[in-house]
């Protein structure tokens, strides 16, 4: 039976795609591999919540479920984290990480596509990895999510720490704190899905996205009469470079 919370992903999808457009425009204006990855990350984020929306509106289907698992559970925040990798690490190191994680995602996605479904466990308007006939398929996602947490959340925390005592960059300190919190929230929701509480994920996806966007707005603010920190210290702020 559908509840009001099951319609939350529809709102999240709209917000994610609008944010992707904003990031895409900034990429066209300024360039930067990290911005391209962040834009792609928002598209993937929106794709995941679109599959949730389709399940709410039209019911469970195997293709939509597997698309949800690949875009949400496997990819998740990985593209956003990869943008952070290109921002904070050398280009060579970031590219190597992208290839390594991409290989894992590819293998996992193939396993998801081929995995049989236990249809007796399917619920009409809810998504859960419990329905996989191959339980080991679910073991890929924690590894990829850990990568996302270390780079996206860890990078934001590092940037916040470096800005903490710079009064003229207080907005960047707060912005990176917001990005760190926003990056953690969907992961918390994802943990609940492993116990069958996918509704928690729906809420934390939206809240996390809104908090990340708020952090982005803070980091890209230009203070009147001050040197724009983005140009002065481009490598110290995850959100600042977007």
N, CA, C and O of each residue as an XYZ file, in Angstrom:
968
protein
N       0.847     -1.195      0.000
C       0.000      0.000      0.000
C       0.886      1.250      0.000
O       1.810      1.374      0.804
N       0.586      2.168     -0.913
C       1.402      3.378     -1.022
C       1.082      4.364      0.093
O      -0.074      4.546      0.477
N       2.142      4.999      0.603
C       2.007      6.044      1.589
C       2.516      7.348      0.991
O       3.135      7.352     -0.073
N       2.252      8.459      1.683
C       2.667      9.768      1.162
C       4.172      9.814      0.932
O       4.635     10.448     -0.016
N       4.945      9.144      1.796
C       6.406      9.185      1.690
C       6.890      8.549      0.391
O       7.979      8.867     -0.086
N       6.092      7.655     -0.183
C       6.485      6.999     -1.425
C       6.513      7.969     -2.608
O       7.080      7.652     -3.653
N       5.909      9.141     -2.454
C       5.900     10.132     -3.528
C       7.046     11.136     -3.401
O       7.237     11.976     -4.280
N       7.805     11.049     -2.314
C       8.933     11.954     -2.107
C       9.958     11.886     -3.238
O      10.478     12.929     -3.634
N      10.280     10.679     -3.789
C      11.271     10.621     -4.873
C      10.909     11.444     -6.100
O      11.797     11.838     -6.856
N       9.631     11.711     -6.316
C       9.238     12.543     -7.457
C       9.802     13.949     -7.278
O      10.343     14.538     -8.214
N       9.667     14.476     -6.069
C      10.224     15.798     -5.755
C      11.743     15.766     -5.867
O      12.353     16.676     -6.429
N      12.344     14.717     -5.331
C      13.805     14.591     -5.366
C      14.325     14.563     -6.793
O      15.359     15.162     -7.089
N      13.617     13.872     -7.679
C      14.039     13.779     -9.086
C      14.069     15.151     -9.734
O      15.018     15.485    -10.444
N      13.042     15.942     -9.496
C      12.967     17.280    -10.080
C      14.106     18.150     -9.560
O      14.773     18.839    -10.332
N      14.325     18.113     -8.242
C      15.385     18.918     -7.634
C      16.749     18.505     -8.185
O      17.564     19.364     -8.519
N      17.006     17.196     -8.282
C      18.298     16.697     -8.755
C      18.569     17.130    -10.194
O      19.686     17.534    -10.519
N      17.574     17.048    -11.042
C      17.782     17.399    -12.443
C      17.965     18.911    -12.621
O      18.735     19.345    -13.479
N      17.265     19.705    -11.819
C      17.468     21.159    -11.864
C      18.884     21.492    -11.399
O      19.555     22.333    -11.997
N      19.331     20.840    -10.343
C      20.684     21.049     -9.837
C      21.716     20.641    -10.887
O      22.745     21.299    -11.040
N      21.439     19.551    -11.611
C      22.343     19.106    -12.676
C      22.467     20.178    -13.759
O      23.554     20.405    -14.291
N      21.365     20.829    -14.081
C      21.397     21.916    -15.077
C      22.253     23.072    -14.578
O      23.039     23.642    -15.334
N      22.096     23.415    -13.300
C      22.897     24.494    -12.699
C      24.384     24.163    -12.784
O      25.194     25.011    -13.159
N      24.737     22.939    -12.439
C      26.137     22.527    -12.493
C      26.649     22.473    -13.933
O      27.801     22.808    -14.209
N      25.773     22.047    -14.842
C      26.163     21.999    -16.245
C      26.476     23.384    -16.794
O      27.427     23.550    -17.559
N      25.690     24.368    -16.411
C      25.941     25.744    -16.847
C      27.266     26.254    -16.294
O      28.022     26.932    -16.989
N      27.537     25.923    -15.044
C      28.801     26.374    -14.451
C      29.992     25.701    -15.131
O      31.053     26.305    -15.289
N      29.804     24.452    -15.529
C      30.869     23.752    -16.253
C      31.144     24.417    -17.602
O      32.299     24.562    -18.002
N      30.089     24.817    -18.294
C      30.266     25.493    -19.589
C      30.971     26.837    -19.412
O      31.744     27.256    -20.273
N      30.703     27.507    -18.299
C      31.307     28.810    -18.049
C      32.772     28.704    -17.624
O      33.597     29.521    -18.032
N      33.094     27.705    -16.808
C      34.409     27.642    -16.172
C      35.251     26.437    -16.580
O      36.472     26.459    -16.427
N      34.615     25.385    -17.096
C      35.353     24.175    -17.408
C      35.744     23.440    -16.137
O      35.347     23.828    -15.038
N      36.521     22.378    -16.291
C      36.965     21.624    -15.126
C      36.373     20.224    -15.100
O      35.154     20.055    -15.116
N      37.245     19.219    -15.061
C      36.788     17.822    -15.037
C      35.914     17.542    -13.826
O      34.941     16.793    -13.915
N      36.261     18.148    -12.691
C      35.486     17.908    -11.471
C      34.038     18.362    -11.637
O      33.122     17.710    -11.136
N      33.831     19.470    -12.333
C      32.467     19.958    -12.550
C      31.674     19.011    -13.443
O      30.483     18.794    -13.224
N      32.339     18.449    -14.449
C      31.670     17.493    -15.335
C      31.210     16.272    -14.537
O      30.103     15.772    -14.737
N      32.066     15.798    -13.634
C      31.707     14.652    -12.809
C      30.579     14.994    -11.846
O      29.685     14.179    -11.622
N      30.617     16.199    -11.273
C      29.545     16.599    -10.363
C      28.215     16.696    -11.101
O      27.176     16.295    -10.576
N      28.251     17.221    -12.301
C      27.020     17.300    -13.101
C      26.499     15.899    -13.405
O      25.306     15.630    -13.261
N      27.403     15.003    -13.828
C      27.009     13.623    -14.100
C      26.469     12.959    -12.841
O      25.525     12.170    -12.899
N      27.079     13.287    -11.698
C      26.624     12.723    -10.434
C      25.196     13.108    -10.112
O      24.427     12.291     -9.605
N      24.839     14.346    -10.402
C      23.463     14.782    -10.149
C      22.484     14.113    -11.110
O      21.353     13.813    -10.728
N      22.906     13.876    -12.352
C      22.057     13.159    -13.310
C      21.812     11.737    -12.819
O      20.685     11.243    -12.874
N      22.869     11.079    -12.338
C      22.739      9.722    -11.809
C      21.846      9.723    -10.569
O      21.003      8.842    -10.401
N      22.037     10.712     -9.711
C      21.210     10.856     -8.505
C      19.738     10.940     -8.901
O      18.881     10.266     -8.330
N      19.469     11.792     -9.900
C      18.100     11.942    -10.373
C      17.566     10.684    -11.025
O      16.387     10.363    -10.877
N      18.427      9.956    -11.755
C      18.003      8.713    -12.399
C      17.557      7.693    -11.358
O      16.567      6.986    -11.543
N      18.311      7.630    -10.253
C      17.944      6.706     -9.190
C      16.597      7.020     -8.585
O      15.793      6.122     -8.339
N      16.349      8.298     -8.344
C      15.063      8.667     -7.729
C      13.917      8.612     -8.742
O      12.758      8.457     -8.358
N      14.236      8.737    -10.031
C      13.188      8.576    -11.054
C      12.669      7.139    -11.050
O      11.465      6.912    -11.173
N      13.572      6.176    -10.910
C      13.128      4.775    -10.846
C      12.267      4.534     -9.610
O      11.322      3.747     -9.649
N      12.597      5.211     -8.519
C      11.758      5.108     -7.324
C      10.379      5.704     -7.599
O       9.359      5.164     -7.172
N      10.366      6.821     -8.317
C       9.103      7.469     -8.661
C       8.245      6.573     -9.550
O       7.036      6.465     -9.349
N       8.874      5.932    -10.533
C       8.145      5.041    -11.438
C       7.530      3.873    -10.672
O       6.415      3.446    -10.971
N       8.257      3.364     -9.692
C       7.738      2.258     -8.886
C       6.535      2.704     -8.067
O       5.570      1.955     -7.911
N       6.595      3.919     -7.547
C       5.464      4.452     -6.784
C       4.238      4.639     -7.674
O       3.119      4.303     -7.286
N       4.461      5.178     -8.866
C       3.341      5.515     -9.748
C       2.756      4.307    -10.466
O       1.540      4.210    -10.633
N       3.622      3.378    -10.895
C       3.157      2.293    -11.773
C       3.366      0.899    -11.198
O       2.954     -0.086    -11.811
N       3.990      0.799    -10.046
C       4.210     -0.508     -9.441
C       5.561     -1.101     -9.796
O       6.286     -0.581    -10.645
N       5.884     -2.200     -9.129
C       7.194     -2.841     -9.263
C       7.341     -3.503    -10.621
O       6.407     -4.129    -11.122
N       8.519     -3.362    -11.213
C       8.854     -4.110    -12.426
C      10.335     -4.442    -12.376
O      11.128     -3.674    -11.830
N      10.705     -5.564    -12.934
C      12.097     -6.017    -12.844
C      13.077     -5.066    -13.511
O      14.103     -4.762    -12.904
N      12.823     -4.565    -14.746
C      13.784     -3.634    -15.358
C      13.986     -2.362    -14.543
O      15.112     -1.888    -14.391
N      12.890     -1.809    -14.019
C      12.995     -0.577    -13.225
C      13.728     -0.861    -11.926
O      14.553     -0.059    -11.488
N      13.433     -1.998    -11.309
C      14.113     -2.353    -10.066
C      15.620     -2.468    -10.285
O      16.401     -1.938     -9.495
N      16.030     -3.149    -11.340
C      17.465     -3.330    -11.584
C      18.126     -2.014    -11.981
O      19.283     -1.772    -11.637
N      17.396     -1.159    -12.704
C      17.931      0.174    -13.012
C      18.107      0.976    -11.734
O      19.076      1.722    -11.593
N      17.164      0.825    -10.796
C      17.272      1.500     -9.498
C      18.489      1.029     -8.743
O      19.217      1.835     -8.163
N      18.719     -0.277     -8.745
C      19.840     -0.805     -7.971
C      21.181     -0.347     -8.552
O      22.111     -0.035     -7.809
N      21.271     -0.311     -9.871
C      22.528      0.109    -10.504
C      22.770      1.600    -10.296
O      23.867      2.001     -9.909
N      21.757      2.423    -10.548
C      21.937      3.878    -10.444
C      21.998      4.355     -9.002
O      22.674      5.339     -8.703
N      21.302      3.668     -8.111
C      21.262      4.103     -6.721
C      22.246      3.383     -5.823
O      23.160      3.996     -5.272
N      22.058      2.076     -5.675
C      22.878      1.314     -4.729
C      24.319      1.170     -5.195
O      25.237      1.215     -4.377
N      24.533      0.996     -6.504
C      25.900      0.803     -7.004
C      26.596      2.135     -7.284
O      27.637      2.431     -6.698
N      26.021      2.929     -8.174
C      26.663      4.214     -8.496
C      26.516      5.197     -7.345
O      27.506      5.729     -6.842
N      25.271      5.437     -6.929
C      25.031      6.308     -5.783
C      25.797      7.614     -5.862
O      25.642      8.377     -6.816
N      26.632      7.872     -4.847
C      27.415      9.104     -4.798
C      28.780      8.984     -5.437
O      29.582      9.913     -5.336
N      29.078      7.856     -6.100
C      30.411      7.647     -6.671
C      30.810      8.723     -7.689
O      31.942      9.204     -7.628
N      29.936      9.121     -8.620
C      30.339     10.181     -9.559
C      30.629     11.510     -8.859
O      31.551     12.224     -9.254
N      29.858     11.848     -7.832
C      30.132     13.063     -7.069
C      31.487     12.954     -6.375
O      32.266     13.907     -6.348
N      31.753     11.773     -5.813
C      33.040     11.552     -5.164
C      34.184     11.626     -6.161
O      35.273     12.096     -5.831
N      33.934     11.159     -7.389
C      34.979     11.209     -8.407
C      35.310     12.646     -8.783
O      36.462     12.974     -9.063
N      34.286     13.504     -8.787
C      34.547     14.922     -9.018
C      35.463     15.496     -7.954
O      36.357     16.289     -8.248
N      35.231     15.087     -6.714
C      36.087     15.528     -5.616
C      37.513     15.007     -5.794
O      38.480     15.697     -5.471
N      37.632     13.780     -6.312
C      38.959     13.206     -6.557
C      39.741     14.064     -7.543
O      40.928     14.317     -7.337
N      39.079     14.517     -8.622
C      39.753     15.355     -9.612
C      40.063     16.739     -9.044
O      40.965     17.423     -9.528
N      39.327     17.143     -8.031
C      39.555     18.448     -7.424
C      40.721     18.428     -6.439
O      41.526     19.359     -6.401
N      40.806     17.369     -5.649
C      41.772     17.340     -4.558
C      43.042     16.535     -4.851
O      44.073     16.756     -4.216
N      42.974     15.611     -5.797
C      44.105     14.747     -6.095
C      44.705     15.094     -7.451
O      44.138     15.885     -8.205
N      45.842     14.505     -7.753
C      46.431     14.715     -9.076
C      45.538     14.074    -10.133
O      44.808     13.127     -9.842
N      45.595     14.580    -11.339
C      44.756     14.068    -12.408
C      45.028     12.584    -12.662
O      44.101     11.808    -12.896
N      46.304     12.197    -12.614
C      46.655     10.800    -12.856
C      46.039      9.900    -11.792
O      45.457      8.865    -12.116
N      46.162     10.287    -10.525
C      45.602      9.478     -9.447
C      44.090      9.390     -9.550
O      43.512      8.316     -9.378
N      43.442     10.526     -9.834
C      41.985     10.540     -9.953
C      41.518      9.648    -11.101
O      40.511      8.951    -10.974
N      42.236      9.666    -12.209
C      41.873      8.832    -13.357
C      42.028      7.354    -13.027
O      41.189      6.540    -13.410
N      43.091      7.007    -12.321
C      43.288      5.615    -11.916
C      42.174      5.143    -10.986
O      41.690      4.017    -11.101
N      41.779      6.010    -10.073
C      40.676      5.665     -9.179
C      39.379      5.483     -9.960
O      38.601      4.572     -9.678
N      39.151      6.351    -10.940
C      37.942      6.263    -11.765
C      37.899      4.934    -12.512
O      36.848      4.298    -12.590
N      39.024      4.517    -13.055
C      39.079      3.252    -13.789
C      38.853      2.060    -12.865
O      38.149      1.114    -13.220
N      39.458      2.114    -11.671
C      39.314      1.011    -10.720
C      37.866      0.873    -10.243
O      37.295     -0.217    -10.256
N      37.294      1.989     -9.826
C      35.910      1.948     -9.342
C      34.958      1.627    -10.484
O      33.980      0.903    -10.294
N      35.236      2.161    -11.669
C      34.403      1.868    -12.831
C      34.385      0.392    -13.165
O      33.347     -0.143    -13.556
N      35.523     -0.276    -13.016
C      35.598     -1.714    -13.280
C      34.729     -2.493    -12.293
O      34.033     -3.434    -12.674
N      34.777     -2.091    -11.018
C      33.966     -2.751     -9.999
C      32.478     -2.541    -10.289
O      31.682     -3.476    -10.195
N      32.112     -1.313    -10.639
C      30.711     -1.010    -10.949
C      30.241     -1.815    -12.143
O      29.119     -2.322    -12.148
N      31.093     -1.938    -13.164
C      30.723     -2.691    -14.362
C      30.448     -4.158    -14.035
O      29.439     -4.716    -14.466
N      31.348     -4.781    -13.271
C      31.157     -6.180    -12.879
C      29.881     -6.330    -12.052
O      29.093     -7.251    -12.267
N      29.690     -5.414    -11.105
C      28.503     -5.470    -10.250
C      27.224     -5.269    -11.059
O      26.224     -5.945    -10.815
N      27.249     -4.347    -12.018
C      26.063     -4.088    -12.834
C      25.701     -5.305    -13.675
O      24.522     -5.623    -13.832
N      26.702     -5.984    -14.214
C      26.440     -7.200    -14.987
C      25.801     -8.264    -14.098
O      24.871     -8.956    -14.513
N      26.310     -8.387    -12.871
C      25.746     -9.347    -11.922
C      24.293     -9.005    -11.601
O      23.447     -9.893    -11.503
N      24.012     -7.718    -11.437
C      22.639     -7.278    -11.148
C      21.705     -7.625    -12.304
O      20.603     -8.130    -12.088
N      22.143     -7.354    -13.519
C      21.310     -7.627    -14.701
C      21.015     -9.124    -14.828
O      19.906     -9.511    -15.198
N      22.003     -9.962    -14.522
C      21.851    -11.411    -14.696
C      21.188    -12.091    -13.500
O      20.698    -13.213    -13.625
N      21.168    -11.438    -12.358
C      20.663    -12.065    -11.135
C      19.182    -12.417    -11.243
O      18.388    -11.609    -11.725
N      18.808    -13.608    -10.801
C      17.385    -13.980    -10.771
C      16.664    -13.232     -9.658
O      17.293    -12.723     -8.730
N      15.356    -13.173     -9.758
C      14.540    -12.455     -8.779
C      13.648    -13.438     -8.017
O      13.055    -14.342     -8.606
N      13.566    -13.246     -6.717
C      12.642    -14.035     -5.899
C      11.314    -13.271     -5.837
O      11.096    -12.435     -4.960
N      10.457    -13.576     -6.775
C       9.234    -12.797     -6.938
C       8.293    -12.910     -5.742
O       7.428    -12.053     -5.562
N       8.443    -13.939     -4.932
C       7.592    -14.068     -3.754
C       7.902    -13.003     -2.710
O       7.100    -12.763     -1.807
N       9.070    -12.361     -2.832
C       9.456    -11.312     -1.885
C       9.149     -9.906     -2.407
O       9.320     -8.925     -1.683
N       8.706     -9.807     -3.639
C       8.442     -8.501     -4.245
C       7.211     -7.854     -3.615
O       6.185     -8.505     -3.417
N       7.332     -6.558     -3.303
C       6.201     -5.769     -2.815
C       5.806     -4.779     -3.920
O       6.683     -4.228     -4.586
N       4.521     -4.547     -4.122
C       4.046     -3.792     -5.289
C       4.659     -2.411     -5.482
O       4.953     -2.028     -6.614
N       4.862     -1.650     -4.398
C       5.332     -0.271     -4.544
C       6.570      0.021     -3.702
O       6.821      1.170     -3.339
N       7.344     -1.024     -3.390
C       8.548     -0.832     -2.581
C       9.726     -1.521     -3.241
O       9.580     -2.572     -3.865
N      10.896     -0.916     -3.095
C      12.118     -1.447     -3.687
C      13.043     -1.946     -2.584
O      13.255     -1.268     -1.578
N      13.583     -3.132     -2.785
C      14.499     -3.693     -1.796
C      15.399     -4.726     -2.458
O      14.945     -5.523     -3.279
N      16.686     -4.707     -2.093
C      17.627     -5.674     -2.634
C      17.398     -7.084     -2.130
O      18.040     -8.018     -2.611
N      16.494     -7.263     -1.169
C      16.212     -8.596     -0.638
C      15.677     -9.551     -1.684
O      15.758    -10.768     -1.521
N      15.127     -9.001     -2.765
C      14.486     -9.853     -3.767
C      15.489    -10.543     -4.691
O      15.090    -11.391     -5.489
N      16.765    -10.208     -4.608
C      17.757    -10.867     -5.455
C      17.884    -12.351     -5.102
O      17.963    -12.724     -3.932
N      17.900    -13.183     -6.144
C      18.116    -14.603     -5.937
C      19.563    -14.917     -5.613
O      19.869    -15.976     -5.065
N      20.459    -13.986     -5.958
C      21.878    -14.103     -5.608
C      22.181    -13.063     -4.524
O      22.480    -11.915     -4.852
N      22.114    -13.426     -3.274
C      22.339    -12.450     -2.192
C      23.699    -11.761     -2.256
O      23.829    -10.620     -1.814
N      24.723    -12.440     -2.802
C      26.068    -11.867     -2.845
C      26.160    -10.626     -3.725
O      27.119     -9.861     -3.623
N      25.156    -10.421     -4.596
C      25.153     -9.229     -5.458
C      25.162     -7.961     -4.614
O      25.716     -6.944     -5.030
N      24.561     -8.015     -3.449
C      24.439     -6.846     -2.591
C      25.744     -6.480     -1.894
O      25.835     -5.427     -1.264
N      26.755     -7.339     -2.002
C      28.017     -7.074     -1.315
C      28.889     -6.048     -2.040
O      29.862     -5.553     -1.472
N      28.550     -5.728     -3.281
C      29.330     -4.736     -4.018
C      29.076     -3.319     -3.502
O      30.000     -2.511     -3.407
N      27.828     -3.027     -3.172
C      27.449     -1.649     -2.859
C      28.173     -1.057     -1.653
O      28.536      0.118     -1.709
N      28.409     -1.801     -0.554
C      29.132     -1.180      0.565
C      30.526     -0.695      0.175
O      30.970      0.350      0.651
N      31.220     -1.439     -0.685
C      32.561     -1.043     -1.113
C      32.511      0.275     -1.891
O      33.300      1.187     -1.641
N      31.570      0.359     -2.838
C      31.465      1.573     -3.661
C      31.006      2.751     -2.812
O      31.490      3.870     -2.984
N      30.076      2.503     -1.900
C      29.594      3.579     -1.030
C      30.694      4.080     -0.102
O      30.751      5.269      0.211
N      31.571      3.173      0.339
C      32.690      3.580      1.186
C      33.614      4.519      0.422
O      34.096      5.509      0.972
N      33.856      4.209     -0.837
C      34.674      5.074     -1.692
C      34.050      6.463     -1.771
O      34.745      7.474     -1.662
N      32.722      6.502     -1.961
C      32.026      7.781     -2.060
C      32.126      8.575     -0.764
O      32.338      9.787     -0.785
N      31.971      7.888      0.360
C      32.026      8.567      1.658
C      33.419      9.140      1.912
O      33.555     10.281      2.355
N      34.449      8.346      1.631
C      35.814      8.786      1.904
C      36.148     10.040      1.108
O      36.727     10.982      1.649
N      35.787     10.059     -0.177
C      36.164     11.196     -1.014
C      35.199     12.373     -0.895
O      35.631     13.505     -0.675
N      33.910     12.122     -1.038
C      32.944     13.222     -1.008
C      32.845     13.835      0.380
O      33.036     15.038      0.555
N      32.544     12.999      1.360
C      32.384     13.499      2.725
C      33.734     13.878      3.326
O      33.878     14.929      3.952
N      34.729     12.997      3.124
C      36.056     13.280      3.665
C      36.671     14.535      3.070
O      37.301     15.319      3.779
N      36.487     14.729      1.754
C      37.009     15.924      1.098
C      36.357     17.191      1.614
O      37.019     18.213      1.796
N      35.046     17.118      1.850
C      34.330     18.275      2.379
C      34.780     18.602      3.803
O      34.939     19.768      4.164
N      34.981     17.560      4.601
C      35.440     17.780      5.979
C      36.838     18.395      5.980
O      37.120     19.304      6.761
N      37.711     17.898      5.104
C      39.060     18.448      5.003
C      39.022     19.926      4.623
O      39.744     20.742      5.195
N      38.184     20.258      3.662
C      38.072     21.653      3.236
C      37.516     22.527      4.358
O      37.993     23.640      4.580
N      36.503     22.015      5.063
C      35.932     22.775      6.184
C      36.991     23.022      7.257
O      37.063     24.114      7.821
N      37.799     22.023      7.534
C      38.856     22.155      8.539
C      39.847     23.243      8.140
O      40.286     24.022      8.986
N      40.197     23.301      6.868
C      41.178     24.278      6.403
C      40.616     25.698      6.399
O      41.370     26.665      6.506
N      39.297     25.824      6.276
C      38.677     27.152      6.255
C      38.198     27.608      7.631
O      37.706     28.728      7.766
N      38.331     26.765      8.652
C      37.658     27.016      9.920
C      38.074     28.310     10.593
O      37.272     28.905     11.313
N      39.320     28.773     10.381
C      39.806     29.965     11.081
C      39.916     31.179     10.176
O      40.456     32.205     10.590
N      39.428     31.088      8.981
C      39.484     32.216      8.051
C      38.143     32.945      8.062
O      37.174     32.495      7.451
N      38.101     34.058      8.754
C      36.836     34.774      8.921
C      36.227     35.188      7.589
O      35.007     35.180      7.424
N      37.096     35.555      6.626
C      36.572     35.999      5.334
C      36.009     34.835      4.510
O      35.330     35.042      3.504
N      36.303     33.609      4.955
C      35.822     32.428      4.232
C      34.888     31.586      5.107
O      34.776     30.372      4.935
N      34.227     32.255      6.042
C      33.319     31.538      6.945
C      32.230     30.816      6.166
O      31.824     29.716      6.539
N      31.752     31.433      5.080
C      30.697     30.815      4.285
C      31.176     29.509      3.654
O      30.388     28.589      3.439
N      32.477     29.437      3.359
C      33.015     28.214      2.777
C      33.157     27.108      3.825
O      32.963     25.929      3.527
N      33.490     27.496      5.033
C      33.518     26.523      6.131
C      32.134     25.910      6.299
O      31.993     24.688      6.357
N      31.113     26.761      6.377
C      29.743     26.282      6.549
C      29.275     25.487      5.332
O      28.564     24.491      5.468
N      29.679     25.936      4.139
C      29.283     25.245      2.923
C      29.812     23.832      2.868
O      29.088     22.912      2.487
N      31.064     23.646      3.244
C      31.652     22.312      3.212
C      31.107     21.421      4.321
O      30.987     20.209      4.136
N      30.779     22.001      5.461
C      30.116     21.235      6.510
C      28.768     20.721      5.993
O      28.393     19.571      6.223
N      28.055     21.601      5.290
C      26.760     21.200      4.730
C      26.918     20.077      3.708
O      26.121     19.139      3.693
N      27.938     20.164      2.856
C      28.168     19.114      1.859
C      28.483     17.785      2.539
O      28.013     16.734      2.105
N      29.277     17.835      3.601
C      29.603     16.611      4.331
C      28.344     15.971      4.920
O      28.148     14.760      4.815
N      27.498     16.790      5.536
C      26.257     16.275      6.119
C      25.345     15.730      5.028
O      24.772     14.650      5.167
N      25.216     16.488      3.937
C      24.368     16.056      2.836
C      24.850     14.768      2.201
O      24.043     13.957      1.745
N      26.168     14.572      2.168
C      26.707     13.345      1.604
C      26.482     12.129      2.477
O      26.390     11.008      1.978
N      26.392     12.346      3.781
C      26.195     11.240      4.717
C      24.739     10.768      4.747
O      24.476      9.574      4.889
N      23.797     11.699      4.613
C      22.380     11.373      4.792
C      21.873     10.232      3.896
O      21.245      9.308      4.413
N      22.120     10.257      2.567
C      21.636      9.136      1.751
C      22.256      7.800      2.145
O      21.612      6.756      2.041
N      23.509      7.836      2.599
C      24.147      6.604      3.049
C      23.440      6.015      4.256
O      23.295      4.799      4.374
N      23.000      6.893      5.151
C      22.241      6.430      6.316
C      20.937      5.779      5.860
O      20.552      4.712      6.339
N      20.271      6.448      4.927
C      19.029      5.883      4.394
C      19.262      4.565      3.687
O      18.447      3.648      3.789
N      20.387      4.463      2.961
C      20.702      3.226      2.260
C      20.889      2.059      3.218
O      20.537      0.924      2.895
N      21.440      2.332      4.392
C      21.609      1.282      5.400
C      20.256      0.740      5.843
O      20.104     -0.462      6.064
N      19.278      1.627      5.971
C      17.940      1.206      6.388
C      17.277      0.312      5.349
O      16.472     -0.551      5.698
N      17.611      0.514      4.057
C      16.992     -0.320      3.020
C      17.409     -1.773      3.166
O      16.663     -2.671      2.775
N      18.572     -2.015      3.715
C      19.030     -3.390      3.898
C      18.192     -4.125      4.939
O      18.239     -5.351      5.039
N      17.423     -3.355      5.715
C      16.531     -3.957      6.716
C      15.062     -3.796      6.303
O      14.152     -4.014      7.102
N      14.853     -3.409      5.036
C      13.495     -3.327      4.515
C      12.789     -2.004      4.703
O      11.591     -1.907      4.438
N      13.510     -0.962      5.163
C      12.877      0.335      5.406
C      13.283      1.331      4.320
O      14.009      2.289      4.586
N      12.814      1.100      3.110
C      13.221      1.945      1.983
C      12.669      3.359      2.112
O      13.214      4.287      1.516
N      11.600      3.538      2.877
C      11.022      4.877      3.054
C      12.004      5.848      3.696
O      11.980      7.043      3.402
N      12.863      5.340      4.568
C      13.873      6.198      5.193
C      14.820      6.734      4.118
O      15.218      7.898      4.160
N      15.175      5.884      3.163
C      16.041      6.309      2.068
C      15.397      7.430      1.261
O      16.074      8.390      0.891
N      14.115      7.327      0.985
C      13.428      8.350      0.198
C      13.561      9.721      0.847
O      13.806     10.722      0.174
N      13.396      9.749      2.158
C      13.460     11.023      2.884
C      14.895     11.548      2.936
O      15.132     12.732      2.697
N      15.849     10.672      3.247
C      17.238     11.128      3.383
C      17.845     11.521      2.033
O      18.739     12.366      1.986
N      17.377     10.928      0.950
C      17.845     11.337     -0.380
C      17.478     12.791     -0.647
O      18.306     13.571     -1.117
N      16.235     13.149     -0.345
C      15.801     14.525     -0.579
C      16.510     15.494      0.355
O      17.008     16.532     -0.081
N      16.555     15.157      1.645
C      17.216     16.035      2.602
C      18.695     16.201      2.267
O      19.223     17.312      2.310
N      19.364     15.095      1.932
C      20.785     15.159      1.588
C      21.035     16.041      0.373
O      21.982     16.827      0.354
N      20.188     15.910     -0.635
C      20.329     16.716     -1.845
C      20.155     18.200     -1.537
O      20.934     19.029     -2.008
N      19.143     18.534     -0.755
C      18.891     19.937     -0.418
C      20.039     20.536      0.398
O      20.404     21.697      0.210
N      20.603     19.737      1.303
C      21.709     20.227      2.127
C      22.970     20.413      1.278
O      23.706     21.381      1.469
N      23.222     19.487      0.338
C      24.369     19.635     -0.571
C      24.205     20.888     -1.420
O      25.166     21.634     -1.610
N      23.016     21.126     -1.925
C      22.777     22.323     -2.740
C      22.994     23.583     -1.907
O      23.567     24.562     -2.385
N      22.532     23.550     -0.660
C      22.757     24.701      0.219
C      24.250     24.937      0.410
O      24.710     26.079      0.412
N      25.008     23.845      0.570
C      26.453     23.971      0.702
C      27.090     24.540     -0.555
O      28.011     25.354     -0.483
N      26.598     24.110     -1.698
C      27.081     24.637     -2.972
C      26.840     26.141     -3.068
O      27.719     26.888     -3.495
N      25.653     26.579     -2.672
C      25.320     28.009     -2.741
C      26.228     28.818     -1.815
O      26.670     29.909     -2.173
N      26.499     28.291     -0.646
C      27.389     28.984      0.291
C      28.810     29.066     -0.262
O      29.460     30.107     -0.162
N      29.281     27.986     -0.834
C      30.657     27.933     -1.330
C      30.884     28.819     -2.552
O      32.005     29.264     -2.796
N      29.838     29.074     -3.311
C      29.993     29.881     -4.521
C      29.602     31.331     -4.301
O      29.554     32.116     -5.248
N      29.326     31.686     -3.065
C      29.022     33.084     -2.732
C      30.264     33.938     -2.854
O      31.359     33.499     -2.504
N      30.108     35.141     -3.341
C      31.216     36.100     -3.419
C      30.922     37.222     -2.437
O      29.907     37.908     -2.552
N      31.805     37.403     -1.481
C      31.599     38.448     -0.487
C      31.998     39.811     -1.051
O      33.036     39.932     -1.701
N      31.193     40.819     -0.810
C      31.480     42.168     -1.284
C      32.774     42.695     -0.683
O      32.964     42.668      0.533
N      33.665     43.177     -1.550
C      34.917     43.758     -1.095
C      35.976     42.748     -0.732
O      37.034     43.112     -0.219
N      35.702     41.453     -0.995
C      36.686     40.425     -0.652
C      37.152     39.716     -1.904
O      36.447     39.682     -2.912
N      38.355     39.144     -1.833
C      38.842     38.330     -2.943
C      38.029     37.057     -2.958
O      37.810     36.450     -1.910
N      37.579     36.644     -4.125
C      36.763     35.439     -4.214
C      37.622     34.235     -3.857
O      38.585     33.948     -4.569
N      37.306     33.515     -2.770
C      38.129     32.394     -2.338
C      38.267     31.318     -3.394
O      39.276     30.614     -3.433
N      37.258     31.180     -4.260
C      37.312     30.143     -5.279
C      38.526     30.337     -6.168
O      39.171     29.361     -6.551
N      38.849     31.574     -6.500
C      39.989     31.832     -7.362
C      41.289     31.826     -6.574
O      42.353     31.506     -7.103
N      41.183     32.186     -5.297
C      42.394     32.254     -4.484
C      42.860     30.869     -4.036
O      44.061     30.604     -4.002
N      41.921     29.986     -3.692
C      42.275     28.670     -3.178
C      41.375     27.606     -3.813
O      40.543     27.028     -3.114
N      41.513     27.334     -5.097
C      40.594     26.415     -5.761
C      40.680     24.978     -5.293
O      39.724     24.223     -5.468
N      41.789     24.577     -4.705
C      41.926     23.164     -4.340
C      41.517     22.866     -2.921
O      41.622     21.720     -2.484
N      41.050     23.866     -2.180
C      40.763     23.631     -0.771
C      39.295     23.496     -0.451
O      38.946     23.253      0.704
N      38.431     23.643     -1.417
C      37.014     23.594     -1.129
C      36.292     22.727     -2.129
O      36.281     23.011     -3.326
N      35.692     21.671     -1.630
C      34.946     20.786     -2.515
C      33.834     21.534     -3.219
O      33.733     21.499     -4.445
N      32.996     22.214     -2.443
C      31.903     22.945     -3.055
C      32.355     24.203     -3.738
O      31.709     24.659     -4.681
N      33.449     24.779     -3.289
C      33.894     26.039     -3.821
C      34.242     25.980     -5.284
O      34.130     26.986     -5.985
N      34.657     24.840     -5.759
C      35.045     24.735     -7.153
C      33.875     24.396     -8.039
O      34.022     24.374     -9.261
N      32.738     24.136     -7.476
C      31.595     23.888     -8.312
C      30.789     25.153     -8.488
O      29.767     25.144     -9.174
